[in-house]
Amino acid sequence: MKELNPRFDSAQVLVVGDVMLDRYWHGGASRISPEAPVPVVKVDQLEDRVGGAGNVALNIASLGAGAALVGIVGRDEAARSLQERLHAAGIHTSLQAAENRPTVTKLRVISRQQQLLRMDFEEAFSSEDSAAVVQRAVELMQGVSVLVLSDYAKGALRDPQPLIAAARSLGVKVLVDPKGNDFVRYAGATLLTPNYAEFEAVVGGCPDEATLVAKGHELIDRLQLEALLITRGERGVTLLRGSAPPLHLPARAREVYDVTGAGDTVIAVLASALGAGQDLPTAVGLANLAAGIVVGKLGTATVSAPELRRAINAERGVERGVVNEAQLLADIADARDSAGKKPEKIVFTNGCFDILHAGHVGYLEEARKLGDRLVVAVNDDASVRRLKGSGRPINPAERRAAVLAGLESVDWVLTFADDTPERLLSLIKPDVLVKGGDYKKEEVVGWQIVEAYGGEVCTLAFLDDCSTTAIVNKIQGE
C-alpha cells in the first residue's frame, strides 16, 4: 500500500440508499419452551444499531471522513432511534419521512453470542418517496468527492440513473453496492461491489477464475463501468479494471465471527480512501483489511481509523521499529485508543546510544517494565557532536537506531535533532519519563513538563563499569 495513513478527513462522501435499524435482544437460553420445541430467551439487554446505508455512513464517519446520508424512514420510534445515533456520530442526515410506512427494522434475538431468530418489519416505500430522495441527493452533491449508492431493494433507489448522471456530470465518483439480478439500472457508475452470489446471479455460473474474469469484463463493457469489485468471502476480493490485470487479494479475517454489515464496511472504506486521494488498488487493499476486522465483531459494526491503521501497520510489518515523528504520534494515538480495552502506558527515554553496551540493554529492559510501550528517542549526529564533542558519534544515527530497534524491549525508535527532548515530551506526553544514571528527579531534562500533565519521572541505574565514554577512551588508549 502506497500510503501508511490516508487523510480520510479530506474526503467528503454522500451516501444514498436504504436506511434501516438493526435491533438486538440479548439474553440467556437455558430451557426449551413447553409450548413448542424452541429455546426460551430471557431478554436482559436491548441494543439498537444503525444498518444498511446508515451503517455505510457510520463506517465513513468512524474513519474521520465527512459523511452525509439521504434515505427514507417512517414516522416512528425506530426512526428517532436512528436519528439519535446518526447525529451522535456527526453525520449530516436528510431522511424522508414516509407516511403509513414503518422504518425498516431487523430484530435479532441473540443468546450466548449466537443468533437464534431474525424478524423483519418493513413495507416497500412509494415511488414518490424515492423521487424525493433523488431530488434531495442531487441538491447535496456539490462539494462531494464520492457518491455511494447503498441498495438493499427497500425502495429508496427505485431509479438510480438520475443520481449517477448528476454525479458524473460533476466529476463525482459513483460506487454502488448493488441488489437484485438487474445491474443495468446501475449503468455508468464508476464501480460496482457485488458479492460472489450476486455476481453469478447476473452473469451466470463461474466454475473457474478465467470464467469469472471474462464475465466480469463483459459486465464492465456492457454497463460502461470503470471497474468491478467482487467480494468472495473466504476467497477474498477480485478487482477488475479495463486492460489492467486482475487484482486478487486474499481474505484477511483471522476468525469470522459475523459477516453482518461487512459489505457496508468494504464500500465505506473504498469511498473514503478514494475521496482521500488513494488510487483504486490501494483503496481496495484498505477495504479488504477493514472487512477482515469487521467480520470478527458481532452484529452490525464499524471499523475506526485507529483499528485500520493498526491493520495497515501489521500488514507492512511496521507496528514497531524505527519511525518518523508523524508515524510515532499516530502509533501512540492508536495505542492510547482503548477500543474497549485499557489504554496502553507509554514509557519514554532518550540519549545518544553511540555504542550500545550491556548497561544500555539492561536499562532499556527495566524501562520497558514500567509500561506497555517503550519509545527511545536518539540524538542525531549533529546534536551528538554538540553534546559530546568532535569525534562523536562513532556510529551514525541510522545505525544506532537500527540496533536499538532490534532489541525486544524497544517498541519505537525516533531520531531527533534537538539538544534536549523537551519538544518531543510536549508532543508525545509519555506516561513515564525514564533516565539512566545517578540523577535526581529534578536533574532530568523535561521533568517539569511531564509532571505538569500528571506523568511520572523515574531514574534507573546503568550496570556498573558500563559507559560509552569509558569504552571509547579505552579503545583510543589502546
Beta strands, then each sheet from edge to edge (+ up, - down):
strand 1: 12-17
strand 2: 19-32
strand 3: 39-52
strand 4: 66-73
strand 5: 92-97
strand 6: 105-111
strand 7: 114-121
strand 8: 146-150
strand 9: 173-177
strand 10: 191-192
strand 11: 227-231
strand 12: 237-241
strand 13: 244-249
strand 14: 321-322
strand 15: 346-351
strand 16: 373-379
strand 17: 412-416
strand 18: 432-436
strand 19: 456-460
sheet 1: 5+ 4+ 1+ 8+ 9+ 10+ 11+ 12- 13+
sheet 2: 3+ 2- 6- 7+
sheet 3: 14+ 17+ 16+ 15+ 18+ 19+
end
